[in-house]
Amino acid sequence: NIQSGDIITVPIHGSMLQNRDKLIRVNKLLYGEDEANAAYWADFILWLLANVPQYRNGNHPIFSFNAYSQTSLDFYPFGTIPPKIALGDGIIAPYADLGFGDVAPQAIFAHEYGHQVQFQNEVFSGGTADPEFTRRTELMADGFAAYYLSHARGASMQWKRVQQFLQVFYNLGDCYFDSYTHHGTPAQRMAAAEWGYRLADNAQKQGHILTSSQFIALFDASLPKILGR
Ligand SMILES: [Zn+2]
């Protein structure tokens, strides 16, 4: 029950590094370079792509191994950036290669969409950068994702199949997609996902979808159990 109409989803392509005009624009906007310096660094990146075959012309997954969600923001003087979910080729393609192409994109997107639900419910307001705060919001996003993926009126996926993917996904480590801080251990992330699945499984009998604030309240009540204490 959030406003989803203005959320945009964009890909992250490493091949963007081949585009001199875009490199110059990014250098100017984000790093404050003047035209000459921005062009210097753009040409340096193009030189690297041309001379280091391991970079695969920008298509090495290291350049796009990421997925993230951001809230709307004013980027003065250029305008307002709408709420956005970005999914990198470097994270989507390898899971397809591993045989998870039927579930990985949905699951990764659902986790990031969970952050959009949090933005609109102001779950992040008053937040700190400490690991416990991040762990709560990340585990909650895992719970939202599992709820959506398994719910009969969501992606309606077989939970066994989702679990197979999550076992790989969560065990890759903790964690890297959209935060440099603590996402929860693999066991805690799986516990949060199982919790979301059970919530959906129970709701299916009534064909009911919880509001986001109901979901958040239920999650917070269960968080100590998910954390294993
Ligand atoms: Zn996250």
py3Dmol code that shows the C-alpha trace and the ligand (Angstrom):
import py3Dmol

protein = """\
ATOM      1  CA  ASN A   1       0.000   0.000   0.000  1.00  0.00           C
ATOM      2  CA  ILE A   2       2.725   2.463  -0.941  1.00  0.00           C
ATOM      3  CA  GLN A   3       2.828   4.928  -3.832  1.00  0.00           C
ATOM      4  CA  SER A   4       4.744   2.964  -6.424  1.00  0.00           C
ATOM      5  CA  GLY A   5       3.891   4.894  -9.592  1.00  0.00           C
ATOM      6  CA  ASP A   6       6.950   7.118  -9.614  1.00  0.00           C
ATOM      7  CA  ILE A   7       9.550   4.504  -8.609  1.00  0.00           C
ATOM      8  CA  ILE A   8      11.831   3.842 -11.557  1.00  0.00           C
ATOM      9  CA  THR A   9      13.981   0.791 -12.150  1.00  0.00           C
ATOM     10  CA  VAL A  10      17.232   1.156 -14.039  1.00  0.00           C
ATOM     11  CA  PRO A  11      20.013  -1.223 -15.071  1.00  0.00           C
ATOM     12  CA  ILE A  12      23.666  -0.722 -14.164  1.00  0.00           C
ATOM     13  CA  HIS A  13      25.745  -1.535 -17.242  1.00  0.00           C
ATOM     14  CA  GLY A  14      29.540  -1.607 -17.014  1.00  0.00           C
ATOM     15  CA  SER A  15      29.566  -0.813 -20.706  1.00  0.00           C
ATOM     16  CA  MET A  16      28.602   2.738 -19.712  1.00  0.00           C
ATOM     17  CA  LEU A  17      32.355   3.153 -19.140  1.00  0.00           C
ATOM     18  CA  GLN A  18      32.807   3.136 -22.933  1.00  0.00           C
ATOM     19  CA  ASN A  19      30.765   6.309 -23.287  1.00  0.00           C
ATOM     20  CA  ARG A  20      33.093   9.329 -23.223  1.00  0.00           C
ATOM     21  CA  ASP A  21      30.288  11.892 -22.958  1.00  0.00           C
ATOM     22  CA  LYS A  22      28.739  10.119 -19.973  1.00  0.00           C
ATOM     23  CA  LEU A  23      32.111   9.750 -18.251  1.00  0.00           C
ATOM     24  CA  ILE A  24      32.746  13.463 -18.641  1.00  0.00           C
ATOM     25  CA  ARG A  25      29.294  14.313 -17.290  1.00  0.00           C
ATOM     26  CA  VAL A  26      29.741  12.035 -14.251  1.00  0.00           C
ATOM     27  CA  ASN A  27      33.198  13.444 -13.530  1.00  0.00           C
ATOM     28  CA  LYS A  28      31.793  16.962 -13.592  1.00  0.00           C
ATOM     29  CA  LEU A  29      28.610  16.269 -11.613  1.00  0.00           C
ATOM     30  CA  LEU A  30      29.890  13.910  -8.939  1.00  0.00           C
ATOM     31  CA  TYR A  31      33.542  14.847  -8.639  1.00  0.00           C
ATOM     32  CA  GLY A  32      33.279  18.549  -9.414  1.00  0.00           C
ATOM     33  CA  GLU A  33      35.897  18.437 -12.169  1.00  0.00           C
ATOM     34  CA  ASP A  34      36.122  21.203 -14.747  1.00  0.00           C
ATOM     35  CA  GLU A  35      35.712  20.293 -18.414  1.00  0.00           C
ATOM     36  CA  ALA A  36      39.430  19.708 -19.060  1.00  0.00           C
ATOM     37  CA  ASN A  37      40.011  17.495 -16.026  1.00  0.00           C
ATOM     38  CA  ALA A  38      36.765  15.617 -16.614  1.00  0.00           C
ATOM     39  CA  ALA A  39      37.897  14.892 -20.179  1.00  0.00           C
ATOM     40  CA  TYR A  40      41.363  13.861 -18.955  1.00  0.00           C
ATOM     41  CA  TRP A  41      39.930  11.209 -16.604  1.00  0.00           C
ATOM     42  CA  ALA A  42      37.393  10.044 -19.189  1.00  0.00           C
ATOM     43  CA  ASP A  43      40.201   9.477 -21.676  1.00  0.00           C
ATOM     44  CA  PHE A  44      42.267   7.710 -19.029  1.00  0.00           C
ATOM     45  CA  ILE A  45      39.365   5.280 -18.348  1.00  0.00           C
ATOM     46  CA  LEU A  46      38.943   4.704 -22.108  1.00  0.00           C
ATOM     47  CA  TRP A  47      42.688   4.052 -22.372  1.00  0.00           C
ATOM     48  CA  LEU A  48      42.458   1.472 -19.555  1.00  0.00           C
ATOM     49  CA  LEU A  49      39.549  -0.310 -21.259  1.00  0.00           C
ATOM     50  CA  ALA A  50      41.493  -0.407 -24.502  1.00  0.00           C
ATOM     51  CA  ASN A  51      44.694  -1.685 -22.895  1.00  0.00           C
ATOM     52  CA  VAL A  52      43.602  -3.991 -20.083  1.00  0.00           C
ATOM     53  CA  PRO A  53      41.727  -6.928 -21.621  1.00  0.00           C
ATOM     54  CA  GLN A  54      40.694  -8.202 -18.178  1.00  0.00           C
ATOM     55  CA  TYR A  55      38.313  -5.231 -17.872  1.00  0.00           C
ATOM     56  CA  ARG A  56      36.349  -6.736 -20.807  1.00  0.00           C
ATOM     57  CA  ASN A  57      35.622  -3.292 -22.149  1.00  0.00           C
ATOM     58  CA  GLY A  58      33.733  -2.433 -18.976  1.00  0.00           C
ATOM     59  CA  ASN A  59      31.716  -5.640 -18.946  1.00  0.00           C
ATOM     60  CA  HIS A  60      33.624  -7.293 -16.115  1.00  0.00           C
ATOM     61  CA  PRO A  61      31.082  -7.923 -13.314  1.00  0.00           C
ATOM     62  CA  ILE A  62      33.204  -5.968 -10.843  1.00  0.00           C
ATOM     63  CA  PHE A  63      31.961  -2.735 -12.430  1.00  0.00           C
ATOM     64  CA  SER A  64      28.284  -3.524 -11.898  1.00  0.00           C
ATOM     65  CA  PHE A  65      28.207  -5.996  -8.996  1.00  0.00           C
ATOM     66  CA  ASN A  66      25.575  -4.061  -7.130  1.00  0.00           C
ATOM     67  CA  ALA A  67      21.900  -3.516  -6.534  1.00  0.00           C
ATOM     68  CA  TYR A  68      20.500  -0.627  -4.558  1.00  0.00           C
ATOM     69  CA  SER A  69      17.467   1.399  -3.713  1.00  0.00           C
ATOM     70  CA  GLN A  70      17.393   5.109  -3.173  1.00  0.00           C
ATOM     71  CA  THR A  71      14.779   7.546  -2.083  1.00  0.00           C
ATOM     72  CA  SER A  72      13.834  10.576  -4.127  1.00  0.00           C
ATOM     73  CA  LEU A  73      16.356  13.384  -3.824  1.00  0.00           C
ATOM     74  CA  ASP A  74      16.884  16.953  -4.916  1.00  0.00           C
ATOM     75  CA  PHE A  75      19.992  17.201  -7.030  1.00  0.00           C
ATOM     76  CA  TYR A  76      20.396  20.922  -7.297  1.00  0.00           C
ATOM     77  CA  PRO A  77      20.600  22.536  -9.807  1.00  0.00           C
ATOM     78  CA  PHE A  78      19.759  19.598 -12.062  1.00  0.00           C
ATOM     79  CA  GLY A  79      16.372  18.690 -10.677  1.00  0.00           C
ATOM     80  CA  THR A  80      14.710  15.976  -8.637  1.00  0.00           C
ATOM     81  CA  ILE A  81      15.799  12.390  -8.984  1.00  0.00           C
ATOM     82  CA  PRO A  82      12.785  10.086  -8.533  1.00  0.00           C
ATOM     83  CA  PRO A  83      12.869   7.125  -6.151  1.00  0.00           C
ATOM     84  CA  LYS A  84      14.980   4.546  -7.899  1.00  0.00           C
ATOM     85  CA  ILE A  85      15.960   0.870  -7.870  1.00  0.00           C
ATOM     86  CA  ALA A  86      19.164   0.025  -9.718  1.00  0.00           C
ATOM     87  CA  LEU A  87      20.091  -3.548 -10.651  1.00  0.00           C
ATOM     88  CA  GLY A  88      23.575  -4.331 -11.921  1.00  0.00           C
ATOM     89  CA  ASP A  89      24.388  -6.696 -14.774  1.00  0.00           C
ATOM     90  CA  GLY A  90      27.266  -7.949 -12.638  1.00  0.00           C
ATOM     91  CA  ILE A  91      24.876  -9.397 -10.080  1.00  0.00           C
ATOM     92  CA  ILE A  92      22.016 -10.531 -12.332  1.00  0.00           C
ATOM     93  CA  ALA A  93      24.067 -12.292 -15.021  1.00  0.00           C
ATOM     94  CA  PRO A  94      26.138 -14.599 -12.742  1.00  0.00           C
ATOM     95  CA  TYR A  95      23.018 -15.945 -11.017  1.00  0.00           C
ATOM     96  CA  ALA A  96      21.526 -16.700 -14.430  1.00  0.00           C
ATOM     97  CA  ASP A  97      24.771 -18.552 -15.271  1.00  0.00           C
ATOM     98  CA  LEU A  98      24.385 -20.551 -12.050  1.00  0.00           C
ATOM     99  CA  GLY A  99      20.883 -21.600 -13.078  1.00  0.00           C
ATOM    100  CA  PHE A 100      18.913 -19.178 -10.894  1.00  0.00           C
ATOM    101  CA  GLY A 101      17.614 -16.997 -13.715  1.00  0.00           C
ATOM    102  CA  ASP A 102      14.029 -17.899 -12.801  1.00  0.00           C
ATOM    103  CA  VAL A 103      14.234 -16.547  -9.262  1.00  0.00           C
ATOM    104  CA  ALA A 104      17.301 -14.311  -8.716  1.00  0.00           C
ATOM    105  CA  PRO A 105      16.131 -11.145 -10.498  1.00  0.00           C
ATOM    106  CA  GLN A 106      12.748 -11.276  -8.727  1.00  0.00           C
ATOM    107  CA  ALA A 107      14.336 -11.917  -5.323  1.00  0.00           C
ATOM    108  CA  ILE A 108      16.956  -9.190  -5.626  1.00  0.00           C
ATOM    109  CA  PHE A 109      14.395  -6.721  -6.941  1.00  0.00           C
ATOM    110  CA  ALA A 110      11.968  -7.627  -4.142  1.00  0.00           C
ATOM    111  CA  HIS A 111      14.617  -6.928  -1.471  1.00  0.00           C
ATOM    112  CA  GLU A 112      15.322  -3.515  -2.998  1.00  0.00           C
ATOM    113  CA  TYR A 113      11.604  -2.810  -3.345  1.00  0.00           C
ATOM    114  CA  GLY A 114      11.333  -3.616   0.363  1.00  0.00           C
ATOM    115  CA  HIS A 115      13.606  -0.632   0.969  1.00  0.00           C
ATOM    116  CA  GLN A 116      11.178   1.559  -0.998  1.00  0.00           C
ATOM    117  CA  VAL A 117       8.385   0.385   1.314  1.00  0.00           C
ATOM    118  CA  GLN A 118      10.641   1.371   4.217  1.00  0.00           C
ATOM    119  CA  PHE A 119      11.366   4.815   2.748  1.00  0.00           C
ATOM    120  CA  GLN A 120       7.662   5.578   2.492  1.00  0.00           C
ATOM    121  CA  ASN A 121       6.996   4.279   6.008  1.00  0.00           C
ATOM    122  CA  GLU A 122       9.890   6.373   7.338  1.00  0.00           C
ATOM    123  CA  VAL A 123      11.629   3.337   8.749  1.00  0.00           C
ATOM    124  CA  PHE A 124      14.942   5.081   8.133  1.00  0.00           C
ATOM    125  CA  SER A 125      14.057   8.360   9.804  1.00  0.00           C
ATOM    126  CA  GLY A 126      15.974   8.984  12.981  1.00  0.00           C
ATOM    127  CA  GLY A 127      18.271   6.175  11.984  1.00  0.00           C
ATOM    128  CA  THR A 128      21.925   5.891  12.697  1.00  0.00           C
ATOM    129  CA  ALA A 129      24.706   4.263  10.729  1.00  0.00           C
ATOM    130  CA  ASP A 130      25.339   1.686  13.423  1.00  0.00           C
ATOM    131  CA  PRO A 131      25.269  -2.001  12.492  1.00  0.00           C
ATOM    132  CA  GLU A 132      22.200  -2.870  14.571  1.00  0.00           C
ATOM    133  CA  PHE A 133      20.080  -0.282  12.801  1.00  0.00           C
ATOM    134  CA  THR A 134      21.200  -1.496   9.388  1.00  0.00           C
ATOM    135  CA  ARG A 135      20.715  -5.119  10.408  1.00  0.00           C
ATOM    136  CA  ARG A 136      17.070  -4.423  11.304  1.00  0.00           C
ATOM    137  CA  THR A 137      16.309  -2.662   8.027  1.00  0.00           C
ATOM    138  CA  GLU A 138      18.143  -5.267   5.931  1.00  0.00           C
ATOM    139  CA  LEU A 139      16.496  -8.243   7.640  1.00  0.00           C
ATOM    140  CA  MET A 140      13.139  -6.502   7.282  1.00  0.00           C
ATOM    141  CA  ALA A 141      13.801  -6.082   3.535  1.00  0.00           C
ATOM    142  CA  ASP A 142      14.570  -9.818   3.386  1.00  0.00           C
ATOM    143  CA  GLY A 143      11.240 -10.440   5.141  1.00  0.00           C
ATOM    144  CA  PHE A 144       9.342  -8.169   2.715  1.00  0.00           C
ATOM    145  CA  ALA A 145      10.981  -9.943  -0.223  1.00  0.00           C
ATOM    146  CA  ALA A 146      10.063 -13.430   1.036  1.00  0.00           C
ATOM    147  CA  TYR A 147       6.506 -12.298   1.787  1.00  0.00           C
ATOM    148  CA  TYR A 148       6.106 -10.977  -1.761  1.00  0.00           C
ATOM    149  CA  LEU A 149       7.880 -13.865  -3.507  1.00  0.00           C
ATOM    150  CA  SER A 150       5.790 -16.569  -1.855  1.00  0.00           C
ATOM    151  CA  HIS A 151       2.450 -14.776  -1.481  1.00  0.00           C
ATOM    152  CA  ALA A 152      -0.338 -16.098  -3.722  1.00  0.00           C
ATOM    153  CA  ARG A 153      -1.090 -12.540  -4.803  1.00  0.00           C
ATOM    154  CA  GLY A 154       2.601 -11.675  -5.130  1.00  0.00           C
ATOM    155  CA  ALA A 155       5.095 -13.601  -7.259  1.00  0.00           C
ATOM    156  CA  SER A 156       3.438 -16.843  -6.070  1.00  0.00           C
ATOM    157  CA  MET A 157       6.692 -18.801  -6.268  1.00  0.00           C
ATOM    158  CA  GLN A 158       7.371 -22.216  -4.817  1.00  0.00           C
ATOM    159  CA  TRP A 159       9.015 -21.585  -1.458  1.00  0.00           C
ATOM    160  CA  LYS A 160      11.430 -24.507  -1.970  1.00  0.00           C
ATOM    161  CA  ARG A 161      12.765 -22.835  -5.104  1.00  0.00           C
ATOM    162  CA  VAL A 162      13.120 -19.455  -3.390  1.00  0.00           C
ATOM    163  CA  GLN A 163      14.954 -21.172  -0.515  1.00  0.00           C
ATOM    164  CA  GLN A 164      17.432 -22.817  -2.913  1.00  0.00           C
ATOM    165  CA  PHE A 165      18.356 -19.421  -4.268  1.00  0.00           C
ATOM    166  CA  LEU A 166      18.479 -17.692  -0.879  1.00  0.00           C
ATOM    167  CA  GLN A 167      20.842 -20.338   0.474  1.00  0.00           C
ATOM    168  CA  VAL A 168      23.357 -19.332  -2.193  1.00  0.00           C
ATOM    169  CA  PHE A 169      22.531 -15.642  -2.070  1.00  0.00           C
ATOM    170  CA  TYR A 170      22.818 -15.232   1.709  1.00  0.00           C
ATOM    171  CA  ASN A 171      25.913 -17.385   2.030  1.00  0.00           C
ATOM    172  CA  LEU A 172      27.898 -15.245  -0.336  1.00  0.00           C
ATOM    173  CA  GLY A 173      28.563 -13.075   2.629  1.00  0.00           C
ATOM    174  CA  ASP A 174      27.353 -10.230   4.625  1.00  0.00           C
ATOM    175  CA  CYS A 175      26.962  -7.930   2.792  1.00  0.00           C
ATOM    176  CA  TYR A 176      27.643  -5.801  -0.020  1.00  0.00           C
ATOM    177  CA  PHE A 177      24.750  -4.841  -2.223  1.00  0.00           C
ATOM    178  CA  ASP A 178      23.582  -1.609  -0.844  1.00  0.00           C
ATOM    179  CA  SER A 179      25.458  -1.094   2.350  1.00  0.00           C
ATOM    180  CA  TYR A 180      28.924  -1.359   3.731  1.00  0.00           C
ATOM    181  CA  THR A 181      27.578  -2.263   7.122  1.00  0.00           C
ATOM    182  CA  HIS A 182      26.033  -5.302   8.644  1.00  0.00           C
ATOM    183  CA  HIS A 183      23.151  -7.053   6.859  1.00  0.00           C
ATOM    184  CA  GLY A 184      22.807  -9.882   9.365  1.00  0.00           C
ATOM    185  CA  THR A 185      24.438 -13.267   9.240  1.00  0.00           C
ATOM    186  CA  PRO A 186      23.330 -15.795   6.588  1.00  0.00           C
ATOM    187  CA  ALA A 187      21.344 -17.652   9.292  1.00  0.00           C
ATOM    188  CA  GLN A 188      19.602 -14.471  10.440  1.00  0.00           C
ATOM    189  CA  ARG A 189      18.785 -13.520   6.853  1.00  0.00           C
ATOM    190  CA  MET A 190      17.286 -16.951   6.219  1.00  0.00           C
ATOM    191  CA  ALA A 191      15.318 -16.697   9.462  1.00  0.00           C
ATOM    192  CA  ALA A 192      13.917 -13.332   8.348  1.00  0.00           C
ATOM    193  CA  ALA A 193      12.964 -14.795   4.957  1.00  0.00           C
ATOM    194  CA  GLU A 194      11.349 -17.867   6.564  1.00  0.00           C
ATOM    195  CA  TRP A 195       9.405 -15.518   8.800  1.00  0.00           C
ATOM    196  CA  GLY A 196       8.147 -13.553   5.760  1.00  0.00           C
ATOM    197  CA  TYR A 197       7.219 -16.776   3.995  1.00  0.00           C
ATOM    198  CA  ARG A 198       5.236 -18.082   6.963  1.00  0.00           C
ATOM    199  CA  LEU A 199       3.407 -14.780   7.225  1.00  0.00           C
ATOM    200  CA  ALA A 200       2.361 -15.076   3.574  1.00  0.00           C
ATOM    201  CA  ASP A 201       1.550 -18.771   3.930  1.00  0.00           C
ATOM    202  CA  ASN A 202      -0.851 -18.076   6.783  1.00  0.00           C
ATOM    203  CA  ALA A 203      -2.403 -15.135   4.939  1.00  0.00           C
ATOM    204  CA  GLN A 204      -3.119 -17.146   1.828  1.00  0.00           C
ATOM    205  CA  LYS A 205      -6.004 -18.827   3.563  1.00  0.00           C
ATOM    206  CA  GLN A 206      -7.742 -15.477   3.678  1.00  0.00           C
ATOM    207  CA  GLY A 207      -6.257 -14.076   0.460  1.00  0.00           C
ATOM    208  CA  HIS A 208      -5.195 -11.173   2.562  1.00  0.00           C
ATOM    209  CA  ILE A 209      -2.405  -8.664   2.042  1.00  0.00           C
ATOM    210  CA  LEU A 210      -1.070  -6.863   5.090  1.00  0.00           C
ATOM    211  CA  THR A 211      -0.539  -3.127   5.001  1.00  0.00           C
ATOM    212  CA  SER A 212       3.112  -2.109   5.129  1.00  0.00           C
ATOM    213  CA  SER A 213       2.776  -0.654   8.616  1.00  0.00           C
ATOM    214  CA  GLN A 214       1.124  -3.851   9.892  1.00  0.00           C
ATOM    215  CA  PHE A 215       3.983  -5.829   8.371  1.00  0.00           C
ATOM    216  CA  ILE A 216       6.611  -3.613   9.995  1.00  0.00           C
ATOM    217  CA  ALA A 217       4.968  -3.882  13.424  1.00  0.00           C
ATOM    218  CA  LEU A 218       4.784  -7.681  13.165  1.00  0.00           C
ATOM    219  CA  PHE A 219       8.395  -7.825  11.996  1.00  0.00           C
ATOM    220  CA  ASP A 220       9.656  -5.710  14.872  1.00  0.00           C
ATOM    221  CA  ALA A 221       7.797  -7.924  17.339  1.00  0.00           C
ATOM    222  CA  SER A 222       9.495 -10.997  15.863  1.00  0.00           C
ATOM    223  CA  LEU A 223      12.956  -9.493  15.409  1.00  0.00           C
ATOM    224  CA  PRO A 224      14.441 -10.840  18.666  1.00  0.00           C
ATOM    225  CA  LYS A 225      13.430 -14.349  17.618  1.00  0.00           C
ATOM    226  CA  ILE A 226      14.836 -13.854  14.107  1.00  0.00           C
ATOM    227  CA  LEU A 227      18.110 -12.720  15.658  1.00  0.00           C
ATOM    228  CA  GLY A 228      18.128 -15.863  17.770  1.00  0.00           C
ATOM    229  CA  ARG A 229      17.858 -14.310  21.176  1.00  0.00           C
TER     230      ARG A 229
END
"""
ligand_1 = """\
1
ZN
Zn 19.298 -4.038 1.351
"""
view = py3Dmol.view(width=600, height=400)
view.addModel(protein, "pdb")
view.setStyle({"model": 0}, {"cartoon": {"style": "trace"}})
view.addModel(ligand_1, "xyz")
view.setStyle({"model": 1}, {"stick": {}})
view.zoomTo()
view.show()
